[in-house]
């Protein structure tokens, strides 16, 4: 039995296999429509979510399985003080696999230690978001045709952005990856990622504060929102929330084949006018997330198409 708590839980070879499977699912979804018949997915979401929770549910339903779970801590026994360990012990009797989102870093890992079924980390605090990373990798591979020789701009909240942290961890394993970190000083990438991931892998990167200055260099621009829920005070959030807004004027600086990604939800960091630009790939990214999660569920449950 395997779990997915971090993007690093899968080797490069295993990740590439998952992406190939996801791309095949996209081409021929009917081939996979009954592979999880009789299987149940539990979605244990202690934090609000739209895309991640619903894409997990859509993924399992597309595979012919069924879904149960809760969408907030208030609607679970966590409101009564039940521990994550006890919850997953019980859920292991009800379902075949679980996807957990939790505001506390490490909670899905704790669940995996006490679980009788595979546990998928669907986001833990500001730490990791491995299934969003699989979605991001699938999007880049599908639209760019490669996961190497890329310059990737990461813009916005790089301090608390778990999607950014997971993506960096995953991409440093591919050749000739370069990062441009675009953020205010207060929201720069955490020191442990800079030292233990980027520096230890000899990754070329730079940190800047002005988006327009680096747009012409980028193959991928990964925008993120400044996350209100991660701030300790409202004043800091208000001061920083509108620091980066991508609009059509800024897109003029970009290459014709640059892709704009965003894990969503957006607030106002990407103007709606950019949605019409063919380089805007964030809604396609959300669609591909279902295929990535379908492939992951299949791999963890060790099921094959008929």
N, C-alpha and C positions, 0 to 999 in steps of 0.2 A: 504493500500500500504506500502510495506517494502523496505528498501534499505540494502545493505551490504557495510558498510564503514570500519568497524573494525571486526576482528574475534570475538570480544566479543558481536557483535550484535546478534549472535545466541547463545542460551544456549547450555550446554553440550548435553542435550537431543535432541535439534534441530540439532546440529552438527552431532550427531550419526545417526539421521534419514537421514540426507543428505548423509552421507557416505554409509549407507545401500542402499539408492536409487542408488547411483553411482555404487556400486558393482553389483546391479541388472541390471543396464544399460549395464555394461561391459559383463555380462553373456548373455543378450538377447537384443541387440541393436534394432532389428527389432520391438520389442514391443513398442518402443518409437519413431519410425521414422516419425510419423505424428502428434505428440502431440502439436507442435507449428505451424501447418499449418496456414498460414495467419498472423502470428506474425512477427514483424521486430525487429532486434537488431541493435542499433546504436553503433559503436565502435568509441569513441572520444579519440584518442591517440595524445596527445600533445608532446609525447616523443617517440623515436624509440622503437620498440618492434618486435620480431619475434614470439616467442612461445606464449606469452600471447594473443596478438591480433589474431593470426591465430587460436589458440585453442578456443578462444571465437567464432570466425567465424565458425570453424568446428563444435563446439558444437551446434550452432543454426541451421546450415544446416543439421546436423544429426537428429535434432528434427523436421525437415520439415519446418523450418522457413526461413527467408531471412535476409540479412545483408546490411547495408549501413554505411557510416562513412568516417573518414579521418585518415591518419597514421602519420601526423606530424602537428605541430602548423603552419608551413609555408603554408600548404595546406588548412588551415581553415581561418575563419574570425578573428581568434585571431591575425593573422598577421596585421589586420587592426585596432586592438585595442578592439575588441569585448570582453566583460566580460564573464566569465564562467556562471554567472547567466543568461545573455541574451541568450547565446548559448543553454543552456539546456531548456529554455522556448520554443525556436523555435523547437528544436529536439523533444520535447514532443508532437508536432503536427505531427511529421513524423514517429515516432517509438513507440514501445510498452515497450521497456526496453533499457537501455544504460549502456555500460561499459566504464569507463573513466580512462585514465592514464594521470597524470599531474606531472610536475617537482616540483610544489609547494605543501608543506604539507597542507592538509586541503581543497584543491580545490574540490575533489569529495564530501566532506561534504557540502561545500557551494552550489554545484550543487544540492544536495539532498533537500536543503531548498527551492529551487525555481522550482523543477521539478514536472511535472505531471505524470511521469512514474518512475518505480524503477531504482535506480542508483547503479551500482556496482563499487566499488573502485578497479581499476586494477593496483594500485600502485601510491602512491603520495609522490614524493621526497624520502627522507630517512626514511619515517614515517611508513607506513603500506603497506602490500600486501596480503589482506585476501584470495584471490582466490588461490594464491600460497600456502598459509597455508592450505587451504582445500585440495589441491593437495598433500601436504606433509603428512597430516594426513591420507589421503586415501592410500598413498603409504605405510606408516608405518603399518597401520591396515591390508592392504591386504597382505603384505609380512611377517609381524611379528605376526599378529593375535591379536594384543592388542595395546592399547594406554596408558597403565599403566605399572609400574615396569620397567622403562627403564632408562638407562644412555645414555645421548645424548651429543656428542661432537660437539660444534659449532666452526668452524675454519675459520680464515681469517679476513674479514672486519666486525667486530661486532659493530662498531660505526655507520656506514652509511647503513649497510645492512638491508633494510626494511623487507626482507624475514625472517631474524633472529628475528627481533623485533616482528613480527606478530606470528611467531611460538612459541616463548617463552610465549607470552600472551595466546595462545591457550592451550599449553601443561600444564601450571601450574594448570589447572583445573582438571587434572587427577591424580589419586593416585600414590605416590612413583616415581615421576619424579625427576631425578637428572641431572644437567647440568655441563659440563666441558667446560669452555670458553678458547679457544686457540687463542691467538692473541698477536701482539706486543702491548706495552703499549699505543701507539698512537691510536690504533684502538680497544680499549676495549669497552665493552658494555656501553652505556650511563648511567650516574648516575641515571636518573629517572627510568630506567628499573630495575636497581639493587635494588633501594630502594622501589619503588612503586609496582613492580611486584614480584621480587624474594624474597626480605626480607619480604614484607607484607604477602606473601603466605607461609612463612617459608620453602622455597625451598632450598634444599641442592645443593650448587654449589661451584666451585672453579675456579680460573683464573690462567692459566699457559701460558708459552710461547713456550714450546717444545712439538711438536705433538707426537713424538715417545714415550715419557715418559708415556702418558696416553692412547695410542692406545689399550692396553690389557683390559682396563676397559669398553670400549664402546660397546653398542648395536647398536648405530647409529652414523655415522660420517657425519655431514652436512658441506660440504665444500662450501665456497663462494669465489668469485673473489674480488680482491681489485679494487674498482670501480673508474676508471679514472675520470668519469664525476662528482664525488662528491668532488674531491680535489680542493683546491683553488690554488695550485701551482704544477707544473710538477715535481719539485725536490722531494717533499715528495712522490708523487706517484711512481716515479722511484725507490726511496730508499726502498719502502715497497712492491712493486708489486710481487716480487719473494720470499717473506719470507717463504711461505708455498707451497711446491709442493709435492703432493701425488704421489708416484710411487710404483712399485712392491716391492722394498726393504722395504719401510715403511709398506706396507700391510702385510708383514710377522709378524709384531707385533700384528696384529688384530686377534680377535676371528674368528673362521670358519664361524659363522653365523652373523657377523657384516654386516650392510648395509652401503653403501656409497651413500649419496644423494647430489644433487647439483641443485639449481634452474635454472642453465644455463642462459646465455651463459658462458662457461668457456673460459679462455684465455690459461693459461698454469699451473693453480693450480692443475689440475689432468692430469697426463701424459696419453697419449693415450694407453699406454701399460696396464693400469688398466682397460680399457674398456672390456678386455677379461675375467677379474675376475668375477666369478658368484656373487660376493658380490656387484658389481657395479650396482646400481639400478637407475641411473639418467636418462637413456633414457626410462626406464619403467615409471619412475616418470612423464616425459613429456607426455607420452601416457595417463596415468591415469588422467592428468590434464583436458583432454577433457571431460571425464566422470564426474569429479567433477563439471565442469562448466555447463554441461548439467543438472545435478541434481539441481544446484543452479538456473538456468534459470527457470526450471520447478516450483520450490518452490516459487520464487518471482512472477511468472506469474500465480501461482495457477492453473496449468494445470495437468491433470492426463492422464495416458495411456488409450487408448480405450479398 
